[in-house]
Amino acid sequence: MTTVTWWRADRWDNVSRLRIRPPEVAGQSPPILIHSSRITGRGTAPHVGRLVSVFAGALAGVALVAWDPPSGVYAVATAGAVAAAAGTHPSRWYVTAGFTTFLVFLIYLSADPDTAGERFGERVGETLLGVALAALFGMAGSRRPEPG
């Protein structure tokens, strides 16, 4: 048996909600493979927070590699970053990106510390581009069609 659901313009809230979080069927929800977020006039704080946390994580990673500590310090810093990322992941604030950026920088720069400036600009620039695209598509997707 096939069920067809027709969506009317006045049910746009349901469509919007389903695009962000799929429904649960028999207690099972499908995996979310993409991240969809809308940016409205007051919803930009998480995206700015993501940019700031990536900047801080990259700066911390560059600073640690530039310090050239013994291996034990890398081990403690890595364990601390993983624990902090796991602990803050369910938070409303976008700080997990800072910890993951820190880990990525430790991996990138451990082999070639001389590329720190290039990697820093690359990672922060890509995040800035991603936030700008999310803002563009979030604002474009937040317009509701006129009921007709």
C-alpha positions as CSV (number, residue, x, y, z in Angstrom):
1,M,0.0,0.0,0.0
2,T,1.4,3.4,-1.0
3,T,0.4,6.5,0.8
4,V,0.7,9.9,-1.0
5,T,0.8,13.0,1.1
6,W,-0.1,16.3,-0.6
7,W,1.5,19.4,1.0
8,R,-0.3,22.7,0.7
9,A,1.3,26.1,1.0
10,D,-0.2,26.6,4.5
11,R,1.7,23.4,5.6
12,W,5.1,24.9,4.8
13,D,6.2,24.6,8.4
14,N,5.8,20.8,8.2
15,V,7.9,20.7,5.0
16,S,10.5,22.9,6.5
17,R,10.7,20.8,9.7
18,L,10.9,17.5,7.7
19,R,13.7,18.9,5.6
20,I,15.8,19.6,8.7
21,R,14.9,16.4,10.8
22,P,13.3,13.4,9.0
23,P,10.4,11.6,10.8
24,E,10.8,8.6,13.0
25,V,9.2,5.4,11.7
26,A,8.5,2.6,14.2
27,G,10.9,4.2,16.7
28,Q,13.8,4.4,14.2
29,S,15.0,7.6,12.7
30,P,17.2,7.5,9.6
31,P,20.7,8.9,9.8
32,I,21.2,12.5,9.0
33,L,23.8,12.8,6.3
34,I,23.7,16.5,5.7
35,H,23.6,19.5,8.0
36,S,20.9,22.0,7.3
37,S,20.7,25.2,9.2
38,R,18.8,28.3,8.6
39,I,20.2,31.8,9.3
40,T,17.7,34.5,10.1
41,G,18.2,37.9,11.5
42,R,18.9,36.6,15.0
43,G,20.2,33.2,14.2
44,T,23.7,34.2,13.1
45,A,25.3,33.7,16.5
46,P,26.0,30.0,16.1
47,H,27.7,30.6,12.7
48,V,29.8,33.4,14.1
49,G,30.6,31.1,17.0
50,R,31.8,28.4,14.6
51,L,34.1,30.8,12.9
52,V,35.5,32.1,16.1
53,S,36.0,28.5,17.5
54,V,37.8,27.4,14.3
55,F,40.0,30.5,14.5
56,A,40.8,29.7,18.2
57,G,41.4,26.0,17.5
58,A,43.7,26.8,14.6
59,L,45.6,29.4,16.6
60,A,46.0,26.9,19.5
61,G,47.3,24.2,17.2
62,V,49.8,26.5,15.6
63,A,51.0,27.7,19.0
64,L,51.5,24.2,20.3
65,V,53.4,23.0,17.3
66,A,55.5,26.2,17.3
67,W,56.4,25.5,20.9
68,D,57.8,22.1,19.9
69,P,57.0,20.3,23.2
70,P,57.9,16.7,24.0
71,S,55.6,13.9,22.8
72,G,53.9,13.6,26.2
73,V,52.5,17.1,25.9
74,Y,51.0,16.2,22.4
75,A,49.4,13.1,24.0
76,V,47.8,15.1,26.8
77,A,46.7,17.9,24.5
78,T,45.1,15.4,22.1
79,A,43.3,13.5,24.8
80,G,42.1,16.8,26.3
81,A,40.8,18.0,22.9
82,V,39.0,14.7,22.3
83,A,37.4,14.8,25.8
84,A,36.4,18.5,25.4
85,A,34.9,17.9,21.9
86,A,32.9,14.9,23.2
87,G,31.8,16.9,26.3
88,T,30.7,20.0,24.4
89,H,29.2,18.3,21.3
90,P,25.6,18.4,22.5
91,S,26.0,22.0,23.6
92,R,24.0,24.8,21.9
93,W,27.3,26.6,21.3
94,Y,29.4,25.8,18.3
95,V,32.7,25.0,20.0
96,T,33.3,21.4,18.8
97,A,34.7,22.8,15.6
98,G,37.5,24.5,17.6
99,F,38.6,21.2,19.1
100,T,38.4,19.3,15.9
101,T,40.4,22.1,14.1
102,F,43.0,21.9,16.9
103,L,43.3,18.1,16.3
104,V,43.6,18.6,12.5
105,F,46.3,21.2,13.0
106,L,48.3,18.8,15.2
107,I,48.1,16.2,12.5
108,Y,48.8,18.6,9.6
109,L,51.7,20.4,11.2
110,S,53.4,17.5,13.0
111,A,55.0,16.5,9.7
112,D,55.8,20.0,8.4
113,P,55.6,22.9,10.9
114,D,56.7,25.4,8.3
115,T,53.3,25.3,6.6
116,A,51.5,26.7,9.6
117,G,50.6,30.1,8.1
118,E,49.4,28.5,4.9
119,R,47.3,25.9,6.7
120,F,45.9,28.5,9.1
121,G,44.7,30.8,6.3
122,E,43.3,27.8,4.4
123,R,41.3,26.4,7.2
124,V,39.9,29.7,8.5
125,G,39.2,30.9,4.9
126,E,37.3,27.7,4.1
127,T,35.2,28.0,7.3
128,L,34.5,31.6,6.5
129,L,33.4,30.6,3.0
130,G,31.2,27.8,4.4
131,V,29.5,30.2,6.9
132,A,28.9,32.8,4.1
133,L,27.3,30.1,1.9
134,A,25.2,28.8,4.8
135,A,24.0,32.4,5.3
136,L,23.2,32.8,1.7
137,F,21.3,29.6,1.3
138,G,19.7,29.9,4.7
139,M,18.3,33.3,4.0
140,A,17.1,32.2,0.5
141,G,15.5,29.0,1.9
142,S,13.7,30.8,4.8
143,R,11.3,32.6,2.5
144,R,8.0,30.9,2.5
145,P,5.8,30.7,-0.6
146,E,2.7,32.8,-0.7
147,P,-0.4,30.7,0.0
148,G,-2.4,30.5,-3.2
